[in-house]
Amino acid sequence: MICLMQPKRPGEPPASIPTSSAPSVTLPTQKRAGNYWEWYKSFSIPIKNDTSIETSEYFTVEIRNAAGGATLGATTKAMVTLLEDDSAIEFGQSNYTVNESAGYLTITIIRKGNVSAAASIDLNISSGAATAGQDFIKPASPTVNFAAGEATKTIQLQLIDDVFKEGDEWFYLSLTNAKGASLGSSLWGNVTIKDND
């Protein structure tokens, strides 16, 4: 809601002030303050609550063309900031290639938009030619927790360097069950383990 205000002497007629984003606004008498009448008028601008992940946005409201004996004061413009309230979680990188002898693979998960509150998501790891327990070790829990203000999480996945000559192998990643945020666009990935035997 936006409020327009102007002091007036008793008995003076209402002033009319058009705005750039609303029809002409007539300022009615509301209450007396000392030797002057305090006049004000408020109007609402509908705000669309979308689900797009974006930065905070803004627009400007301006009053012009005062009539009815009124003049414009020093402040004729107001900036309105729309704070982003949506958040989404996705892979920062979805496809990885790592040498079998690397020891660990670092998986990056990011949170976009509003990160002011805590959130969580499940990282699912599915075997392909590379098998859990033989080629890599799954985390004890699939849930990845983001603290308030935290936008990036890295998960260290342990690789098993075996002695078998078996060629390159792979397994799959996915993100599900977001809480405190929505699911982003990059939710699937794969990991290729390069054989070193």
C-alpha positions in Angstrom: 0.0 0.0 0.0 1.3 3.5 -0.9 0.3 6.6 1.1 0.1 10.2 -0.2 0.1 12.9 2.5 -0.3 16.7 2.5 -1.0 19.3 5.3 -3.9 21.7 4.5 -5.5 24.7 6.2 -9.1 24.3 7.6 -11.8 24.9 5.0 -9.6 24.4 1.9 -11.0 22.0 -0.7 -9.4 18.6 -1.4 -6.4 18.4 -3.7 -6.2 16.0 -6.6 -2.9 14.3 -7.5 -2.5 11.9 -10.4 0.1 9.2 -10.1 2.0 7.4 -12.9 0.7 4.0 -11.9 -2.8 4.8 -10.7 -5.7 7.1 -11.7 -6.0 10.6 -10.2 -6.1 10.4 -6.4 -8.2 12.9 -4.4 -6.9 13.6 -0.9 -9.8 13.7 1.6 -9.9 15.3 5.0 -9.0 12.7 7.7 -8.1 14.3 11.0 -7.0 17.6 12.5 -3.4 18.1 13.7 -2.7 21.5 15.4 -3.8 24.4 13.1 -3.8 22.3 10.0 -5.8 19.4 8.6 -3.7 16.4 7.8 -4.8 14.9 4.5 -3.7 11.6 3.2 -4.7 9.0 0.6 -3.5 5.4 0.2 -3.9 3.0 -2.7 -2.8 -0.6 -3.3 -0.8 -2.0 -6.2 -1.4 -5.7 -6.7 1.8 -7.8 -6.6 2.0 -11.1 -8.5 3.5 -13.9 -6.4 5.3 -16.0 -9.1 7.5 -19.1 -8.6 10.4 -18.0 -10.8 13.8 -17.9 -9.2 15.1 -14.4 -9.7 16.9 -11.6 -8.0 15.0 -9.0 -6.0 13.2 -6.5 -8.4 12.0 -3.0 -8.1 9.7 -0.4 -9.6 9.1 3.3 -9.1 5.9 5.2 -8.3 5.7 8.9 -9.1 3.1 11.6 -8.4 2.6 14.4 -11.0 0.3 17.3 -11.9 -1.0 18.4 -8.5 -4.3 20.3 -8.8 -6.9 21.9 -6.5 -4.4 24.5 -5.2 -1.8 21.9 -4.1 1.8 21.9 -5.1 4.2 18.9 -5.2 6.5 18.6 -2.3 10.2 17.6 -2.4 9.5 13.8 -2.5 7.6 12.9 -5.7 9.0 9.5 -6.3 9.2 6.3 -4.3 11.0 3.1 -5.1 9.4 -0.2 -4.2 11.6 -3.3 -3.9 10.1 -6.8 -4.3 12.3 -9.2 -2.3 12.7 -12.6 -3.8 11.0 -15.3 -1.6 11.5 -18.4 -3.8 14.3 -20.9 -3.6 15.3 -23.9 -5.7 18.0 -26.6 -5.2 19.9 -28.3 -8.0 23.3 -29.7 -9.0 26.0 -27.1 -9.5 27.6 -29.7 -11.8 25.7 -32.7 -13.0 28.3 -34.8 -14.9 31.7 -35.9 -13.5 34.7 -37.8 -14.6 37.2 -39.0 -12.0 40.2 -41.3 -11.9 39.7 -44.5 -9.9 42.8 -43.6 -7.8 41.5 -40.1 -6.9 40.3 -41.3 -3.5 37.2 -38.9 -3.4 34.8 -37.3 -5.7 33.4 -33.9 -4.8 29.7 -33.4 -5.7 28.4 -29.8 -5.7 24.7 -28.9 -4.9 23.6 -25.3 -5.0 20.6 -23.3 -3.8 19.3 -20.4 -5.9 17.0 -17.5 -4.9 16.2 -16.7 -1.3 18.5 -18.6 1.0 17.5 -16.9 4.2 15.9 -20.1 5.7 17.1 -23.6 6.2 16.4 -26.2 3.5 17.2 -29.8 2.6 17.2 -32.2 -0.3 18.0 -35.9 -0.8 21.0 -37.0 -2.9 20.2 -40.4 -4.5 23.1 -42.5 -5.8 22.3 -45.4 -8.1 24.7 -48.1 -9.3 25.4 -48.6 -12.9 28.5 -50.5 -14.1 30.1 -49.0 -10.9 28.6 -50.6 -7.9 28.1 -49.2 -4.4 30.4 -51.0 -1.9 32.8 -52.2 -4.6 33.6 -49.0 -6.5 32.4 -46.3 -4.3 30.8 -45.8 -0.8 27.5 -44.1 -0.4 27.1 -41.4 2.4 25.4 -42.7 5.6 22.4 -40.5 4.9 21.1 -39.2 1.6 19.8 -36.0 3.1 21.8 -32.8 2.4 21.0 -29.9 4.8 21.4 -26.3 4.0 21.7 -23.9 6.9 20.1 -20.5 6.7 22.2 -18.3 4.4 24.0 -21.3 2.9 23.9 -21.5 -0.9 26.4 -24.3 -1.7 27.0 -27.7 -0.3 29.8 -30.1 -1.3 29.6 -33.9 -0.7 32.7 -36.0 -0.6 32.0 -39.4 -2.1 34.7 -42.0 -1.3 36.0 -44.1 -4.3 37.4 -47.6 -4.0 40.7 -48.2 -5.9 40.5 -51.9 -6.7 43.1 -53.9 -8.6 40.9 -55.3 -11.3 41.2 -54.4 -14.9 37.6 -53.7 -15.7 37.5 -50.6 -17.9 35.7 -47.3 -17.2 32.5 -47.6 -15.1 29.7 -45.2 -14.1 26.9 -44.6 -11.7 24.0 -42.2 -11.5 23.0 -39.2 -9.3 19.6 -37.6 -8.7 18.0 -35.0 -6.4 14.5 -35.5 -4.8 12.5 -34.6 -1.8 13.3 -30.9 -1.4 12.1 -29.2 1.8 12.2 -25.5 2.4 12.8 -25.0 -1.3 11.6 -26.3 -4.7 13.4 -28.6 -7.1 15.6 -26.8 -9.6 16.2 -27.7 -13.3 19.4 -29.7 -13.0 18.3 -32.8 -11.0 20.1 -35.7 -12.8 23.7 -36.5 -13.3 26.2 -39.3 -13.9 29.7 -40.1 -12.7 32.3 -41.9 -14.9 35.2 -43.6 -13.0 38.3 -44.0 -15.2 40.0 -47.3 -14.7 43.7 -47.1 -13.8 44.6 -50.8 -13.9 
